[in-house]
Amino acid sequence: MRIAMVGTGYVGLVSGACFADFGHHVTCVDRDAGKISALLCGEMPIFEPDLDRLVKFNVDAGRLNFSMDLAKSVAEAEAVFIAVGTPSRRGDGHADLSYVYGAAREIAKAIRKFTVVITKSTVPVGTGDEVERIIREENPGADVTVVSNPEFLREGAAIRDFKHPDRIVVGTEDERGRKVMTEIYRPLYLNQAPIMFTGRRTAELIKYAANAFLATKVTFINEMADLAEKVGANVQDVARGIGMDNRIGSKFLHAGPGFGGSCFPKDTRALIKTAQDHDAPTRIVEAVLAVNENRKRAMARKVAAVFGGNLRGKRIGILGLTFKPNTDDMREAPSLSLIVALQDMGARIQAYDPEGMPQARLELTDVEYCDGAYQCAQNADALIIVTEWEEFRALDFARLKNEMASPVIVDLRNIYRPEELAAHGFLYESVGRASKISV
Ligand SMILES: NC(=O)c1ccc[n+]([C@@H]2O[C@H](COP(=O)([O-])OP(=O)(O)OC[C@H]3O[C@@H](n4cnc5c(N)ncnc54)[C@H](O)[C@@H]3O)[C@@H](O)[C@H]2O)c1
């Protein structure tokens, strides 16, 4: 199968490389000249574990290439995926579909034979209908079917997720579209990954419903964490205690500083808007979003509380900036709001992240960036764990304490055991585990 992947970002690049690995011939297209020229030189424009190896292997095998020439790539392809961004639209929170529609127009003009156009971007219900309308308007003679195939991969584990999905959702009622999609995913199908065929609008809604549900789970346990702190309970045990119930499940029950990232915030906002427009408001999701927004600044107040509410002049070390470990993605990372809130309270910030610092430099001001965790601890009045990178789990506490002005750790990911930190002489505050400390 010849595939064109329009949009070579976190989703397009991973999907394109994995499809090539299945044996298809894939051209990843992007209009960002920097991205394409880097990829042509063998450099990855993003950090995703093992991606460089997968890309190199398939480029060397002649199955994967990169181009800015959308028209040529589309004309040669039997299947064209749209994997461009769908960020929140400025002002109202709707999904900004200008990149999707722009890509659809360009694709329409380039179609030469029967082509399946597949929306992989996360798009509101009805977008597939509009993509089809645009293609027919631009190229009335085009022999085309438009399919929805939302993507569920997680950054940081993207290749594994793509190759071992819990399910593949394909929204089409067209027999030819169904055949092509079955062929594209055949290698996974043989591995028993369930393919679910459904209507196009249903497929579009499945993606938003999935993300909204997961965001709800995270927010629910975050509220339980706040309650646990007040009543002297341990939220990790609560999560374990409810997670062992199969009807609930243990995933996404880790209390923390609130969800962020490139998907949950924008997708919950977009679902809320779609639901309001259709006069079927999703009140639960509205509450989830509002609770999550408040939480980010509440985390700054949690840090301040350790110092009796006053952070003026305090030097705070931030460990972890990306919205989760194993990615360089800083989009809507909780660290951004947290740092600004701490700065508003008069704190001086020094920070370290294994992959996120180049992007963070573009988004934050007045932050001192460090070479590693121990440098980040130097002269700090407190150290805050914001992202649970593996390398933060096994720090040398004695050395850390030596570096710091005062031994205070606020662990927003609950990666340490309170007893251990106490034994090392730290004042330790975490999330949803009652502790009575202040300096
Ligand atoms: N990032 C994730 O973890 C994830 C997971 C599942 C679904 N999604 C969805 O997938 C979509 C893409 O997300 P992403 O994180 O990969 O975005 P991204 O911003 O990393 O990549 C999008 C790319 O599309 C390119 N582009 C835009 N218009 C183009 C055009 N007309 N022609 C060629 N290239 C064009 C941009 O230059 C950019 O490189 C979004 O809808 C997102 O919600 C993302």
The ligand as a Gaussian input file, in Angstrom:
#p B3LYP/6-31G(d) Opt

LIG

0 1
 N        0.275000      14.161000      20.303000
 C       -0.456000      13.136000      20.728000
 O       -0.105000      12.446000      21.686000
 C       -1.738000      12.774000      20.015000
 C       -2.356000      11.543000      20.278000
 C       -3.532000      11.230000      19.602000
 C       -4.081000      12.126000      18.713000
 N       -3.472000      13.320000      18.481000
 C       -4.055000      14.237000      17.497000
 O       -3.299000      14.151000      16.293000
 C       -3.258000      15.428000      15.660000
 C       -1.811000      15.849000      15.430000
 O       -1.185000      16.036000      16.683000
 P        0.389000      16.207000      16.831000
 O        0.666000      16.236000      18.278000
 O        1.067000      15.215000      15.963000
 O        0.571000      17.664000      16.203000
 P        1.938000      18.401000      15.765000
 O        1.685000      19.831000      15.962000
 O        3.089000      17.732000      16.448000
 O        2.081000      18.087000      14.203000
 C        1.251000      18.614000      13.209000
 C        2.085000      18.830000      11.962000
 O        1.226000      19.126000      10.857000
 C        1.923000      20.031000      10.002000
 N        0.958000      20.646000       9.079000
 C       -0.053000      21.499000       9.349000
 N       -0.714000      21.807000       8.213000
 C       -0.119000      21.125000       7.196000
 C       -0.349000      21.026000       5.799000
 N       -1.363000      21.669000       5.194000
 N        0.469000      20.246000       5.069000
 C        1.486000      19.564000       5.661000
 N        1.731000      19.621000       6.977000
 C        0.947000      20.394000       7.749000
 C        2.595000      20.975000      10.972000
 O        3.670000      21.670000      10.371000
 C        3.064000      19.998000      12.067000
 O        4.381000      19.542000      11.833000
 C       -4.037000      16.376000      16.550000
 O       -5.356000      16.445000      16.092000
 C       -4.003000      15.689000      17.900000
 O       -5.096000      16.024000      18.703000
 C       -2.301000      13.666000      19.104000

